[in-house]
Amino acid sequence: MNRHLAGGVVILASLLFCRGGTAAEPQDSSVALLSWLAGCWESARGDRRVEEQWMAPRGGTMLGMSRTVTGTRTSEFEFMHIREQEGRLVFTARPSGQGEASFPSIELTTSKVVFENAAHDFPQRIIYRLDGDGSLAARIEGVQGGEARGVDFPMRPAKCPEGGIR
């Protein structure tokens, strides 16, 4: 066998072996696993409407935003992103009137993701789950004032608003 060809085979075999992975490597934490979260979601209760929108995964990130309208006024808004960092996904939120906070993933499946930051005031945990009927169960939970607390945001798919440059 040609010496250059043999060297090429060794390099190719090494690359294939390394790409195959080992049991010691972390789970696949690719943001692409969250493609089910992309799109527009909404929840309405009384005169309060929550809208959340996520861009499709691309470049190792997902960008999102949320708006809560009570009556005719925006009462809350939030800018969010999920990115791949050091072998896991990290959810970072910047809610209106508050500082930025990051939550690393602690659970990731093809229809559920759980982010947690035990050092954060409230919430300490953020959960997104795609249900079998196509709805989205979003939940925040943690301890506040010494008591366990949770808030559910049941959402259904919504038509994304039109706009932008034409």
Contact map, one row per residue, 1 for C-alpha under 8 A:
1110110000000000000000000000000000000000000000000000000000000000000000000000000000000000000000000000000000000000000000000000000000000000000000000000000000000000000000
1111110000000000000000000000000000000000000000000000000000000000000000000000000000000000000000000000000000000000000000000000000000000000000000000000000000000000000000
1111111000000000000000000000000000000000000000000000000000000000000000000000000000000000000000000000000000000000000000000000000000000000000000000000000000000000000000
0111111100000000000000000000000000000000000000000000000000000000000000000000000000000000000000000000000000000000000000000000000000000000000000000000000000000000000000
1111111110000000000000000000000000000000000000000000000000000000000000000000000000000000000000000000000000000000000000000000000000000000000000000000000000000000000000
1111111111000000000000000000000000000000000000000000000000000000000000000000000000000000000000000000000000000000000000000000000000000000000000000000000000000000000000
0011111111100000000000000000000000000000000000000000000000000000000000000000000000000000000000000000000000000000000000000000000000000000000000000000000000000000000000
0001111111110000000000000000000000000000000000000000000000000000000000000000000000000000000000000000000000000000000000000000000000000000000000000000000000000000000000
0000111111111000000000000000000000000000000000000000000000000000000000000000000000000000000000000000000000000000000000000000000000000000000000000000000000000000000000
0000011111111100000000000000000000000000000000000000000000000000000000000000000000000000000000000000000000000000000000000000000000000000000000000000000000000000000000
0000001111111110000000000000000000000000000000000000000000000000000000000000000000000000000000000000000000000000000000000000000000000000000000000000000000000000000000
0000000111111111000000000000000000000000000000000000000000000000000000000000000000000000000000000000000000000000000000000000000000000000000000000000000000000000000000
0000000011111111100000000000000000000000000000000000000000000000000000000000000000000000000000000000000000000000000000000000000000000000000000000000000000000000000000
0000000001111111110000000000000000000000000000000000000000000000000000000000000000000000000000000000000000000000000000000000000000000000000000000000000000000000000000
0000000000111111111000000000000000000000000000000000000000000000000000000000000000000000000000000000000000000000000000000000000000000000000000000000000000000000000000
0000000000011111111100000000000000000000000000000000000000000000000000000000000000000000000000000000000000000000000000000000000000000000000000000000000000000000000000
0000000000001111111110000000000000000000000000000000000000000000000000000000000000000000000000000000000000000000000000000000000000000000000000000000000000000000000000
0000000000000111111110000000000000000000000000000000000000000000000000000000000000000000000000000000000000000000000000000000000000000000000000000000000000000000000000
0000000000000011111110000000000000000000000000000000000000000000000000000000000000000000000000000000000000000000000000000000000000000000000000000000000000000000000000
0000000000000001111111000000000000000000000000000000000000000000000000000000000000000000000000000000000000000000000000000000000000000000000000000000000000000000000000
0000000000000000111111101000000000000000000000000000000000000000000000000000000000000000000000000000000000000000000000000000000000000000000000000000000000000000000000
0000000000000000000111111000000000000000000000000000000000000000000000000000000000000000000000000000000000000000000000000000000000000000000000000000000000000000000000
0000000000000000000011111000000000000000000000000000000000000000000000000000000000000000000000000000000000000000000000000000000000000000000000000000000000000000000000
0000000000000000000001111100000000000000000000000000000000000000000000000000000000000000000000000000000000000000000000000000000000000000000000000000000000000000000000
0000000000000000000011111110000000000000000000000000000000000000000000000000000000000000000000000000000000000000000000000000000000000000000000000000000000000000000000
0000000000000000000000011111100000000000000000000000000000000000000000000000000000000010000000000000000000000000000000000000000000000000000000000000000000000000000000
0000000000000000000000001111100000000000000000000000000000000000000000000000000000000010000000000000000000000000000000000000000000000000000000000000000000000000000000
0000000000000000000000000111110000000000000000000000000000000000000000000000000000000011000000000000000000000000000000000000000000000000000000000000000000000000000000
0000000000000000000000000111111010000000000000000000000000000000000000000000000000010011100000000000000000010000000000000000000000000000000000000000000000000000000000
0000000000000000000000000001111110000000000000000000000000010000000000000000000000010001100000000000000000000000000000000000000000000000000000000000000000000000000000
0000000000000000000000000000111111100000000000000000000010011100000000000000000001110000100000000000000000000000000000000000000000000000000000000000000000000000000000
0000000000000000000000000000011111100000000000000000000011010000000000000000000000000000000000000000000000000000000000000000000000000000000000000000000000000000000000
0000000000000000000000000000111111110000000000000000000000000000000000000000000000000000000000000000000000001100000000000000000000000000000000000000000000000000000000
0000000000000000000000000000001111111100000000000000000010000000000000000000000000000000000000000000000000000110000000000000000000000000000000000000000000000000000000
0000000000000000000000000000001111111100000000000000000110000000000000000000000000000000000000000000000000000000000000000000000000000000000000000000000000000000000000
0000000000000000000000000000000011111100000000000000000000000000000000000000000000000000000000000000000000000010000000000000000001000000000000000000000000000000000000
0000000000000000000000000000000001111110000000000000010100000000000000000000000000000000000000000000000000000000000000000000000001000000000000000000000000000000000000
0000000000000000000000000000000001111111000000000000111110000000000000000000000000000000000000000000000000000000000000000000000000000000000000000000000000000000000000
0000000000000000000000000000000000001111100000000000111100000000000000000000000000000000000000000000000000000000000000000000000000000000000000000000000000001101000000
0000000000000000000000000000000000000111110000000011110000000000000000000000000000000000000000000000000000000000000000000000000000000000000000000000000000001111000000
0000000000000000000000000000000000000011111000000011100000000000000000000000000000000000000000000000000000000000000000000000000000000001000000000000000000111110000000
0000000000000000000000000000000000000001111100001111000000000000000000000000000000000000000000000000000000000000000000000000000000000000000000000000000000111100000000
0000000000000000000000000000000000000000111110001110000000000000000000000000000000000000000000000000000000000000000000000000000000000000000000000000000011110000000000
0000000000000000000000000000000000000000011111111100000000000000000000000000000000000000000000000000000000000000000000000000000000000000000000000000000000000000000000
0000000000000000000000000000000000000000001111111000000000000000000000000000000000000000000000000000000000000000000000000000000000000000000000000000000000000000000000
0000000000000000000000000000000000000000000111111000000000000000000000000000000000000000000000000000000000000000000000000000000000000000000000000000000000000000000000
0000000000000000000000000000000000000000000111111000000000000000000001100000000000000000000000000000000000000000000000000000000000000000000000000000000000000000000000
0000000000000000000000000000000000000000000111111100000000000000000111100000000000000000000000000000000000000000000000000000000000000000000000000000000000000000000000
0000000000000000000000000000000000000000011111111110000000000000000111000000000000000000000000000000000000000000000000000000000000000000000000000000000000000000000000
0000000000000000000000000000000000000000011100011111000000000000011110000000000000000000000000000000000000000000000000000000000000000000000000000000000000000000000000
0000000000000000000000000000000000000001111000001111100000000000011100000000000000000000000000000000000000000000000000000000000000000000000000000000000000000000000000
0000000000000000000000000000000000000001110000000111110000000001111000000000000000000000000000000000000000000000000000000000000000000000000000000000000000000000000000
0000000000000000000000000000000000000111100000000011111000000001110000000000000000000000000000000000000000000000000000000000000000000000000000000000000000000001000000
0000000000000000000000000000000000001111000000000001111100000111100000000000000000000000000000000000000000000000000000000000000000000000000000000000000000000000000000
0000000000000000000000000000000000000110000000000000111110000111000000000000000000000000000000000000000000000000000000000000000000000000000000000000000000000000000000
0000000000000000000000000000000000101110000000000000011111000110000000000000000000000000000000000000000000000000000000000000000000000000000000000000000000000000000000
0000000000000000000000000000001101100100000000000000001111111100000000000000000000000000000000000000000000000000000000000000000000000000000000000000000000000000000000
0000000000000000000000000000000100000000000000000000000111111100000000000000000000000000000000000000000000000000000000000000000000000000000000000000000000000000000000
0000000000000000000000000000000000000000000000000000000011111000000000000000000000000000000000000000000000000000000000000000000000000000000000000000000000000000000000
0000000000000000000000000000011100000000000000000000000011111100000000000000000000110000000000000000000000000000000000000000000000000000000000000000000000000000000000
0000000000000000000000000000001000000000000000000000000011111110000000000000000011110000000000000000000000000000000000000000000000000000000000000000000000000000000000
0000000000000000000000000000001000000000000000000000011111011111000000000000000011100000000000000000000000000000000000000000000000000000000000000000000000000000000000
0000000000000000000000000000000000000000000000000000011100001111100000000000001111000000000000000000000000000000000000000000000000000000000000000000000000000000000000
0000000000000000000000000000000000000000000000000001111000000111110000000000001110000000000000000000000000000000000000000000000000000000000000000000000000000000000000
0000000000000000000000000000000000000000000000000001110000000011111000000000111100000000000000000000000000000000000000000000000000000000000000000000000000000000000000
0000000000000000000000000000000000000000000000000111100000000001111100000000111000000000000000000000000000000000000000000000000000000000000000000000000000000000000000
0000000000000000000000000000000000000000000000000111000000000000111110000111110000000000000000000000000000000000000000000000000000000000000000000000000000000000000000
0000000000000000000000000000000000000000000000011110000000000000011111000111100000000000000000000000000000000000000000000000000000000000000000000000000000000000000000
0000000000000000000000000000000000000000000000011100000000000000001111111111000000000000000000000000000000000000000000000000000000000000000000000000000000000000000000
0000000000000000000000000000000000000000000000111000000000000000000111111110000000000000000000000000000000000000000000000000000000000000000000000000000000000000000000
0000000000000000000000000000000000000000000000110000000000000000000011111000000000000000000000000000000000000000000000000000000000000000000000000000000000000000000000
0000000000000000000000000000000000000000000000000000000000000000000011111100000000000000000000000000000000000000000000000000000000000000000000000000000000000000000000
0000000000000000000000000000000000000000000000000000000000000000000011111110000000000000000000000000000000000000000000000000000000000000000000000000000000000000000000
0000000000000000000000000000000000000000000000000000000000000000001111011111100000000000000000000000000000000000000000000000000000000000000000000000000000000000000000
0000000000000000000000000000000000000000000000000000000000000000001111001111100000000000000000000000000000000000000000000000000000000000000000000000000000000000000000
0000000000000000000000000000000000000000000000000000000000000000001110000111110000000000000000110000000000000000000000000000000000000000000000000000000000000000000000
0000000000000000000000000000000000000000000000000000000000000000111100000111111000000000000000110000000000000000000000000000000000000000000000000000000000000000000000
0000000000000000000000000000000000000000000000000000000000000000111000000001111100000000000011110000000000000000000000000000000000000000000000000000000000000000000000
0000000000000000000000000000000000000000000000000000000000000011110000000000111110000000000011100000000000000000000000000000000000000000000000000000000000000000000000
0000000000000000000000000000000000000000000000000000000000000011100000000000011111000000001111000000000000000000000000000000000000000000000000000000000000000000000000
0000000000000000000000000000000000000000000000000000000000001111000000000000001111100000001110000000000000000000000000000000000000000000000000000000000000000000000000
0000000000000000000000000000001000000000000000000000000000001110000000000000000111110000111100000000000000000000000000000000000000000000000000000000000000000000000000
0000000000000000000000000000001000000000000000000000000000011100000000000000000011111000111000000000000000000000000000000000000000000000000000000000000000000000000000
0000000000000000000000000000111000000000000000000000000000011000000000000000000001111111110000000000000000000000000000000000000000000000000000000000000000000000000000
0000000000000000000000000000000000000000000000000000000000000000000000000000000000111111110000000000000000000000000000000000000000000000000000000000000000000000000000
0000000000000000000000000000000000000000000000000000000000000000000000000000000000011111000000000000000000000000000000000000000000000000000000000000000000000000000000
0000000000000000000000000111100000000000000000000000000000000000000000000000000000011111100000000000000000000000000000000000000000000000000000000000000000000000000000
0000000000000000000000000001110000000000000000000000000000000000000000000000000000011111110000000000000110000000000000000000000000000000000000000000000000000000000000
0000000000000000000000000000111000000000000000000000000000000000000000000000000001111011111000000000000110000000000000000000000000000000000000000000000000000000000000
0000000000000000000000000000000000000000000000000000000000000000000000000000000001111001111100000000011110000000001000000000000000000000000000000000000000000000000000
0000000000000000000000000000000000000000000000000000000000000000000000000000000111100000111110000000011110000000001000000000000000000000000000000000000000000000000000
0000000000000000000000000000000000000000000000000000000000000000000000000000000111000000011111000001111000000000000000000000000000000000000000000000000000000000000000
0000000000000000000000000000000000000000000000000000000000000000000000000000011110000000001111100001110000000000000000000000000000000000000000000000000000000000000000
0000000000000000000000000000000000000000000000000000000000000000000000000000011100000000000111110111100000000000000000000000000000000000000000000000000000000000000000
0000000000000000000000000000000000000000000000000000000000000000000000000001111000000000000011111111000000000000000000000000000000000000000000000000000000000000000000
0000000000000000000000000000000000000000000000000000000000000000000000000001110000000000000001111100000000000000000000000000000000000000000000000000000000000000000000
0000000000000000000000000000000000000000000000000000000000000000000000000000000000000000000000111110000000000000000000000000000000000000000000000000000000000000000000
0000000000000000000000000000000000000000000000000000000000000000000000000000000000000000000001111111000000000000000000000000000000000000000000000000000000000000000000
0000000000000000000000000000000000000000000000000000000000000000000000000000000000000000000001101111100000000000000000000000000000000000000000000000000000000000000000
0000000000000000000000000000000000000000000000000000000000000000000000000000000000000000000111100111110000000000000000000000000000000000000000000000000000000000000000
0000000000000000000000000000000000000000000000000000000000000000000000000000000000000000000111000011111000000000000000010000000000000000000000000000000000000000000000
0000000000000000000000000000000000000000000000000000000000000000000000000000000000000000011110000001111100000000000010000000000000000000000000000000000000000000000000
0000000000000000000000000000000000000000000000000000000000000000000000000000000000000000011100000000111110000000001110000001110000000000000000000000000000000000000000
0000000000000000000000000000000000000000000000000000000000000000000000000000000000000001111000000000011111000000001110000000000000000000000000000000000000000000000000
0000000000000000000000000000000000000000000000000000000000000000000000000000000000000001111000000000001111110000111100000000000000000000000000000000000000000000000000
0000000000000000000000000000000000000000000000000000000000000000000000000000000000000000000000000000000111110000111100000000000000000000000000000000000000000000000000
0000000000000000000000000000000000000000000000000000000000000000000000000000000000000000000000000000000011111001111000000000000000000000000000000000000000000000000000
0000000000000000000000000000100000000000000000000000000000000000000000000000000000000000000000000000000011111111110000000000000000000000000000000000000000000000000000
0000000000000000000000000000000010000000000000000000000000000000000000000000000000000000000000000000000000111111100000000000000000000000000000000000000000000000000000
0000000000000000000000000000000011000000000000000000000000000000000000000000000000000000000000000000000000011111000000000000000000000000000000000000000000000000000000
0000000000000000000000000000000001010000000000000000000000000000000000000000000000000000000000000000000000011111100000000000000011100000000000000000000000000000000000
0000000000000000000000000000000000000000000000000000000000000000000000000000000000000000000000000000000000111111110000000000001111000000000000000000000000000000000000
0000000000000000000000000000000000000000000000000000000000000000000000000000000000000000000000000000000011111011111000000000001110000000000000000000000000000000000000
0000000000000000000000000000000000000000000000000000000000000000000000000000000000000000000000000000000011110001111100000000111100000000000000000000000000000000000000
0000000000000000000000000000000000000000000000000000000000000000000000000000000000000000011000000000001111100000111110000000111000000000000000000000000000000000000000
0000000000000000000000000000000000000000000000000000000000000000000000000000000000000000000000000000001111000000011111000001110000000000000000000000000000000000000000
0000000000000000000000000000000000000000000000000000000000000000000000000000000000000000000000000000011100000000001111110001100000000000000000000000000000000000000000
0000000000000000000000000000000000000000000000000000000000000000000000000000000000000000000000000000000000000000000111110001100000000000000000000000000000000000000000
0000000000000000000000000000000000000000000000000000000000000000000000000000000000000000000000000000000000000000000011111001000000000000000000000000000000000000000000
0000000000000000000000000000000000000000000000000000000000000000000000000000000000000000000000000000100000000000000011111111000000000000000000000000000000000000000000
0000000000000000000000000000000000000000000000000000000000000000000000000000000000000000000000000000000000000000000000111111000000000000000000110000000000000000000000
0000000000000000000000000000000000000000000000000000000000000000000000000000000000000000000000000000000000000000000000011111000000000000000011110000000000000000000000
0000000000000000000000000000000000000000000000000000000000000000000000000000000000000000000000000000000000000000000000011111110000000000000111110000000000000000000000
0000000000000000000000000000000000000000000000000000000000000000000000000000000000000000000000000000001000000000000111111111110000000000000111100000000000000000000000
0000000000000000000000000000000000000000000000000000000000000000000000000000000000000000000000000000001000000000011111000011111000000000000111000000000000000000000000
0000000000000000000000000000000000000000000000000000000000000000000000000000000000000000000000000000001000000000011100000011111100000000011110000000000000000000000000
0000000000000000000000000000000000000000000000000000000000000000000000000000000000000000000000000000000000000001111000000000111110000000111100000000000000000000000000
0000000000000000000000000000000000000000000000000000000000000000000000000000000000000000000000000000000000000001110000000000011111000001111000000000000000000000000000
0000000000000000000000000000000000000000000000000000000000000000000000000000000000000000000000000000000000000011100000000000001111100001110000000000000000000000000000
0000000000000000000000000000000000011000000000000000000000000000000000000000000000000000000000000000000000000011000000000000000111110111100000000000000000000000000000
0000000000000000000000000000000000000000000000000000000000000000000000000000000000000000000000000000000000000010000000000000000011111111100000000000000000000000000000
0000000000000000000000000000000000000000000000000000000000000000000000000000000000000000000000000000000000000000000000000000000001111110000000000000000000000000000000
0000000000000000000000000000000000000000000000000000000000000000000000000000000000000000000000000000000000000000000000000000000000111110000000000000000000000000000000
0000000000000000000000000000000000000000000000000000000000000000000000000000000000000000000000000000000000000000000000000000000001111111000000000000000000011000000000
0000000000000000000000000000000000000000000000000000000000000000000000000000000000000000000000000000000000000000000000000000000001111111100000000000000001111000000000
0000000000000000000000000000000000000000100000000000000000000000000000000000000000000000000000000000000000000000000000000000000111100111110000000000000001111000000000
0000000000000000000000000000000000000000000000000000000000000000000000000000000000000000000000000000000000000000000000000000001111100011111000000000000111100000000000
0000000000000000000000000000000000000000000000000000000000000000000000000000000000000000000000000000000000000000000000000000011110000001111100000000000111100000000000
0000000000000000000000000000000000000000000000000000000000000000000000000000000000000000000000000000000000000000000000000000011100000000111110000000011110000000000000
0000000000000000000000000000000000000000000000000000000000000000000000000000000000000000000000000000000000000000000000000011111000000000011111000000011100000000000000
0000000000000000000000000000000000000000000000000000000000000000000000000000000000000000000000000000000000000000000000000111110000000000001111100001111000000000000000
0000000000000000000000000000000000000000000000000000000000000000000000000000000000000000000000000000000000000000000000000111100000000000000111110001110000000000000000
0000000000000000000000000000000000000000000000000000000000000000000000000000000000000000000000000000000000000000000000001111000000000000000011111111100000000000000000
0000000000000000000000000000000000000000000000000000000000000000000000000000000000000000000000000000000000000000000000001110000000000000000001111111100000000000000000
0000000000000000000000000000000000000000000000000000000000000000000000000000000000000000000000000000000000000000000000000000000000000000000000111110000000000000000000
0000000000000000000000000000000000000000000000000000000000000000000000000000000000000000000000000000000000000000000000000000000000000000000000111111000000000000000000
0000000000000000000000000000000000000000000000000000000000000000000000000000000000000000000000000000000000000000000000000000000000000000000000111111100000000000000000
0000000000000000000000000000000000000000000000000000000000000000000000000000000000000000000000000000000000000000000000000000000000000000000011110111110000000000000000
0000000000000000000000000000000000000000000000000000000000000000000000000000000000000000000000000000000000000000000000000000000000000000000011110011111000000000000000
0000000000000000000000000000000000000000000000000000000000000000000000000000000000000000000000000000000000000000000000000000000000000000001111000001111100000000000000
0000000000000000000000000000000000000000000000000000000000000000000000000000000000000000000000000000000000000000000000000000000000000000001110000000111110000000000000
0000000000000000000000000000000000000000000000000000000000000000000000000000000000000000000000000000000000000000000000000000000000000000111100000000011111000000000000
0000000000000000000000000000000000000000001000000000000000000000000000000000000000000000000000000000000000000000000000000000000000000000111000000000001111100000000000
0000000000000000000000000000000000000000001000000000000000000000000000000000000000000000000000000000000000000000000000000000000000000011110000000000000111110000000000
0000000000000000000000000000000000000000111000000000000000000000000000000000000000000000000000000000000000000000000000000000000000000011110000000000000011111000000000
0000000000000000000000000000000000000000111000000000000000000000000000000000000000000000000000000000000000000000000000000000000000000111000000000000000001111100000000
0000000000000000000000000000000000000011110000000000000000000000000000000000000000000000000000000000000000000000000000000000000000000111000000000000000000111110000000
0000000000000000000000000000000000000011110000000000000000000000000000000000000000000000000000000000000000000000000000000000000000000000000000000000000000011111000000
0000000000000000000000000000000000000001100000000000000000000000000000000000000000000000000000000000000000000000000000000000000000000000000000000000000000001111100000
0000000000000000000000000000000000000011000000000000100000000000000000000000000000000000000000000000000000000000000000000000000000000000000000000000000000000111110000
0000000000000000000000000000000000000000000000000000000000000000000000000000000000000000000000000000000000000000000000000000000000000000000000000000000000000011111000
0000000000000000000000000000000000000000000000000000000000000000000000000000000000000000000000000000000000000000000000000000000000000000000000000000000000000001111100
0000000000000000000000000000000000000000000000000000000000000000000000000000000000000000000000000000000000000000000000000000000000000000000000000000000000000000111110
0000000000000000000000000000000000000000000000000000000000000000000000000000000000000000000000000000000000000000000000000000000000000000000000000000000000000000011111
0000000000000000000000000000000000000000000000000000000000000000000000000000000000000000000000000000000000000000000000000000000000000000000000000000000000000000001111
0000000000000000000000000000000000000000000000000000000000000000000000000000000000000000000000000000000000000000000000000000000000000000000000000000000000000000000111
